[in-house]
């Protein structure tokens, strides 16, 4: 996937969809792809498995949260 400094994660969409839509996508995807600290083992190893389902890669704990953020 193509990425540049100027457009970041939205570089994979090329010239399609418009700038304002791509800004929203970058904001969501940067939160979604970031590793989050586990509330049980306190490691930075929680990743999103599916929409609203989060799993710690170290201790194996599964949590339910929001679609793009673990709250």
C-alpha positions as CSV (number, residue, x, y, z in Angstrom):
1,X,0.0,0.0,0.0
2,X,1.2,3.4,-0.9
3,X,1.8,6.0,1.9
4,X,3.3,9.4,2.0
5,X,4.1,11.9,4.6
6,X,1.4,14.2,3.4
7,X,-1.6,11.9,3.3
8,X,-0.4,9.1,5.7
9,X,-2.7,6.1,6.0
10,X,-5.2,7.4,3.5
11,X,-2.6,7.2,0.7
12,X,-4.0,3.8,-0.2
13,X,-7.2,5.4,-1.6
14,X,-5.3,7.5,-4.2
15,X,-7.3,10.3,-5.8
16,X,-10.7,8.8,-4.7
17,X,-13.2,9.9,-2.1
18,X,-12.1,13.5,-1.3
19,X,-10.0,15.0,1.3
20,X,-12.5,15.4,4.1
21,X,-13.5,11.7,4.0
22,X,-9.9,10.6,4.0
23,X,-9.2,12.8,7.1
24,X,-11.9,11.0,9.0
25,X,-10.6,7.6,7.9
26,X,-7.0,8.5,9.0
27,X,-8.3,9.6,12.4
28,X,-10.3,6.3,12.9
29,X,-7.6,4.0,11.5
30,X,-4.8,5.5,13.6
31,X,-6.8,4.9,16.8
32,X,-7.9,1.4,15.6
33,X,-4.5,0.2,14.8
34,X,-2.7,1.5,17.9
35,X,-1.8,-0.9,20.6
36,X,-3.6,-0.2,23.9
37,X,-2.7,-1.2,27.4
38,X,-4.5,-4.2,28.9
39,X,-6.6,-3.5,32.0
40,X,-5.7,-7.0,33.4
41,X,-1.9,-7.4,32.8
42,X,-1.1,-3.7,32.1
43,X,1.0,-4.5,29.0
44,X,0.7,-2.6,25.7
45,X,-0.5,-5.6,23.8
46,X,-4.3,-5.2,23.2
47,X,-5.3,-5.3,19.6
48,X,-8.6,-5.2,17.8
49,X,-9.9,-8.6,16.7
50,X,-13.2,-7.5,15.2
51,X,-15.6,-4.7,15.5
52,X,-16.0,-4.1,19.3
53,X,-13.9,-7.1,20.2
54,X,-10.4,-6.6,21.7
55,X,-7.8,-9.2,22.7
56,X,-4.6,-9.0,24.8
57,X,-1.9,-10.9,22.9
58,X,0.0,-11.5,26.2
59,X,-2.5,-12.8,28.7
60,X,-5.3,-13.8,26.2
61,X,-8.0,-11.7,27.9
62,X,-10.9,-10.7,25.5
63,X,-12.8,-7.5,26.1
64,X,-15.8,-5.8,24.6
65,X,-15.6,-2.2,23.7
66,X,-16.5,0.4,21.1
67,X,-15.9,-0.4,17.5
68,X,-12.7,1.6,17.1
69,X,-11.7,2.3,20.8
70,X,-11.5,0.2,23.9
71,X,-13.3,2.1,26.6
